[in-house]
Amino acid sequence: MLNQRESIEVRATPGGSRRLFPLLILLFAGSGCAALVYEIVWFQLLQLVIGSSAVSLGLLLAAYMGGLCLGSALLPRIVSRNYHPLRVYAVLELGIGVLGLAVLFGLPLIGRMYVATATQGLIGLVERGIIAALCLLPPTVLMGASLPAISRWLETTSEGVSWMGLLYSGNIAGAVFGCLLAGFYLLRVHDMAIATYVAVALNVSVALISFLASPSGRGRRASHAKREPARAKPQDAKREPDRAKPQETADAPSEGHRSRQTPRPSPGAPDLRLSRRPLPEGEGKRWLIYTVIALSGCSALGAEVLWTRLLSLLLGGTVYTFSIILAVFLLGLWAGSSVGSFLARSLQHAVLVLAGCQTLLVLTIAWTGYTLSHSLPYWPVDPWLSLNPWFNFELDLVRTLWAIFPATLLWGASFPLALAAAARAGEDPGKLSGEVYAANTAGSIVGALVFSLVLIPSLGTRSSQQLLLVLAVASAVIAAAGARVLPALRPMKFATLTAAVVLGALLLPMISDVPWQVIAYGRRFAPIVRAFDFDSGHPTTVLYRGEGINSSFLIAERAGQRQFFVSGKAEASTAPLDMRLERMMGHVPALIHPHPRSTLIVGFGAGVTAGSFVTYPDVESITICELESKIPPVSTAYFGKENYNVLHDRRTRMVYDDARHYIFTTPEKFDVITTDPIHPWVKGTSTLYSKEYYELVKAHLNPGGVVAQWLPIYDSDPETIKTELATFFDVFPSGTIWSNNLNGDGYDLVLTGQESASAINVDDVQRRLDESKYAAVSQSLNEVGFHSAVEFFATYAGRASDLQPLLVNAQINNDMNLRLQYIAGLGLNSMAFQGIYRTILGYRKFPDGLFLGSTGRIDALRTLLRPNSPPKLGGVPSATARGGVVP
């Protein structure tokens, strides 16, 4: 059974420690700030090498947190207490800075080595894991070792244990600042190199100050030897027995070092130690405390995975949204650990209080689950009403605080309470803090991986949230059942145990699925649902709702049109405008190329773009990359007619992986590569709009090959569109633009590029369409309103050379800055798509030399491309843009 607490003296911690303690907190906050900057940068860098699939992200997380766990557990065992704590800490910080630079500059070399040996399947996953471990384990082991290292400046006293908790709290405070600094400034304004340099500067500054604060190289014990009374040697005790008798001693273990002797009070003197009856088990049941804090870490990281996914549906999956959610989560951990640290100073029954903390977690987890499904979606928030994104960020911050802060507060308090419950008199404070931190981190690794890779795709978010609640009940029961308390407190112990079980049973049903409209409309839930309320004559029918390893998706039908939604965004529909765009993504590059035989399609979606290639008789292989393995079979069930059952075509090969990683590692080349990713404002998607990605695609084209890229105009501002165009044309200087327009207005563009410019012979294309073997191609085009080659190529909207004046000073989106996701995240509420489209058309000239053919066809095409008077600016047409309602 767990005891109340071991005998911990209430000695005053030496004055030197007290004076230096604020500095230690500041130093550890700097460490936390640097660590969060590194984490964000390293994850973005390594995703460029091993991919951004859920499995790859899981490997990165396991390597990062595994290093933290190893470092915290190993340092107390391999570094002697005789070394000065601040000097050990300084060496660790310097090491982190050096390794941070090594990762930044060494990753390109590691990437080239990886490409040379990369394969698919299990061996490929092992290789990804090796790369993640090679890059992340060395620096994160040092990061994990920093808490036990600096904890050795303290003593295992009540006050010392409290201060260990405050150090942990200070580290998290720095992490909050680092999260916001990286997400809202360093990476938005600068790039990953600058962010790394800032983190390295923090490491070096912390190391330098630590060295200056420790002028002596002696260990903590030696540094206070002058202030502590000299212990009597055995021979001195024989000569002075009267002095030895009043100070009877009891040995306490010191983990491999000389035992520290704890003075017993003289007869009649007041006992300054915390009251406690020693137990025969000693430390034998400490593993129960480690189990509790491990379960707490498991539920905390599982909740972070779950709630980030659900909140990103409501708030929009931008880099800013993820920064806000992470910052609030860390803010709660900071506040909770601060409160828990102050409580730990005076607690005599820390285990029982830890059990109570876990019991309250049951209540707060239920609160968050209820809020996410029954409250937040219905808040009257319309992001379109604000032209300044920073006001929306304020709303997002408030909504996130309202939903998850209570639970994070209690998870934060659990760590210092576990320290207090596990503390033993005279033991190595580094070992105490290191083992508790290692247990908590080990549980966090399990929680993050199991919830993201197993539970969410197999059970769904509702059951996974219910499991969080069960974990909180289990940790509360273990802590309460294992607490050894005074007889007077036994009723409280059993009340805590009972409350945890009863609350769990009562609150479990309160957690339910988020409304389907959240998956469909996301951050625009309120205005769209309100608009549909006025159009009750066309109800929406949900045909399928699914949750995969990477995303949540939904298929619905309204007014005779089927729509496909992914994570709060419309991705496809059977509406005429959307069908035309989806077909154009396939037909434009396939008709520009004289005889395409091999094709690569990035993103399955509803399968319509990929299905366009099924109609081409010369196509021999159709390779499709898709992150979410559940989407293709479901889409085929509901869009099989529109996509020509491409999934079951004998020429089709599915690759369930991050498309960029596949292109990065495959030796294959293709005649056509068409990229139809999700919106550029979604976090991580800008890697499919970067200069380096286009260079990869260009390198994987066969001679004469054509690449096509989807570019949405809606949910974008002019700066976003300029960056997208400038980046594409930087790699494909002879690139062209094709428009999916409706009555003179455009919502989407298709960009095409080739390694070298080639003319399009309109007569040859028409001749192909007239051949009997191309009948299926002609039918596919007729279904979306293209009845001839001239009509089809009349969608031409411009080329790179014409748009150079527009793109002057436009920023280029590259792998080191991923600028697009930051620019697009600020402009996603823009309603400027009509103006953007007309601006692009304003630069369009008839492309002499691009089109060849008979005089009649060229003249007809010239007539169709003649500038028209701009359409009137009445209101925004009530139509769909990629299946999404445009109010």
C-alpha angles and dihedrals in degrees: 000000000000117000129225092249137317118255102285117176120234092222121152109254108241115277093242090061092047092053093046097043097089088052090051091053091049091049093048090048088056089052091052092049092051092045093056092048089051092048093054094044096044093049091051092046096047093046086063088061108034098023136249100263117130090255092052091048089049091054091050092049092047092051094046098046092035088060091051090051094048094046095051092048098043105044097070089051100048104031118067121232088232091079115089108261095222092051092050089049091049092052090050092052092049089049091052091051093050092048091046089059090044091057092048095051099029099051096081089056092046089049092055091049090049094051090053092060105022117131137169127253129032094333089054091053090050089052091051090050091051091052091049092048094045092054102035110030099068097053096036092051087058090046091052091049093056097080097053089042096055092038089068089073085071133064128237093253129123089262092043093053089049089052091051087058090049090052089054089048092050090051090054091047088057090048090055090054092045092052093053093040092054098039100043104029123008097048096031095052103023132016143257093279093056091045089053092050090052091051091048090050089054091051093049092046092050091048093049094049090047091054092048091049091054107054091163122067092211122115125257092263093049093046091061097040090101092055095046123073113257113257115240115252117229093252090050090053090057092052094044107034093156091061093048098051099067091052103059109172140213119203119233122194117253100191102256098334131093111300115257113228117223112209116236116218118259117251109283094013119121114264107236094185123101110265112257140140111232114241125220091230093065107181094345094109098043088104088074090063089049089051091053095049090044090053088047090053091046093054092042096055092038088054092048090055093046099042094043088056094049096041092049087059091057099037100035124259098262126139087252093055092053090047091052094048093048092045092052091047091052091043090058091048089051094049093044095047090049092053092043091051093055091046092050091062094071104023119120094180104042093156092057091048089049088054090051090050091054090047091055087050088065088060096045095047088054089048092055093045091051093045094051093052105031107025120025097049090058098049108120094248121146111178091195091069093071122067091190113072092204091071089055089050088057090053091047090052092052093047092049092048091049092052108040110013097090093056095044089052091060095044088053092051091051095071100060090040089055089050090053092046094050099041119119126191115264098003125135106278088208090058092048096050093038095053095045091047092047092051091048092047093046089055089047091055092052092046096049095046099040095046096045100039103030118013103043096048093042103036104018130233095288096057090040090056090049088053089054088058091049090052090053090050091050094050091047092050093048093049095045095043091049097047116111106207139168115275091253091060098047093095088056090050093053092041090055091048092048094045092054093053096042094046090049092052093046098043100041094085091052090073111085140157119287112253113278089239089068090062090045104041103016115181091008092059096118101048095041095046088048091051091050089050087068091050101054091149090078107049121186119240119204109222100177137002122189143168119206136181093272107023149003117245140182139192118206139168127221130169091351095307125110119219132197118208130186122191097333097320132099109238104171144351142174091249110127094244093051094044090053092052093047091050092045090056087064104030099046096062092034093055094042088055109070097220116002114195105165126039136183120200120194108210127014101214108154089343095240096122092047090044091057089073092055088074094060112094094202095054109107102175134030113190116188125191116203130167097202112063094194095060104069098056093043093047090049090054092055104026100032093119093051095044095042090238090285092170090066097041112120091232094056123103119183120212112192100202143092103293094222091054090049093051090043092056106030121093091205124112128204141205093221130024116182121185118201104168129163121274118307093235091066111102112262096011094100088078085075090053098045130116091242092052092053089049089052091050091047091052090053096054121105116230107293091016123154130215124202125196129190115229118185117208096190118081086028137102126216094264091055093051092047091052092049093049095043092050094049094045091047087068097031105037091175093050123140137211126225123191134219096203134174119202091335096314125104133207101171138029132203116213120201130190141175135192088246127013118259131182123247114232105210092192092055091049091050090048090054091049091051093054116101093234088058093052091108090052091051091048091050090053094044091055090063098042104270110124100165142017090256092055090047096051091044085081087077108128105175146299139246098265092054093050099050094104090053094050099050109134092004112152119248117229108225135166094259096056105020082201095170096070090055095046094043091046089061095046104043093105092056118123094194097110095113092052092045092052094049091047091055091047089050089069095046117117128175103274104235108200095022097082123048128181146092119336092247095055094042091050091049090050091047090053093051092049094048110123114260129202110276116264119254118267099230105135136317109282117249098243140115129269109200089335094309123121114249106203 
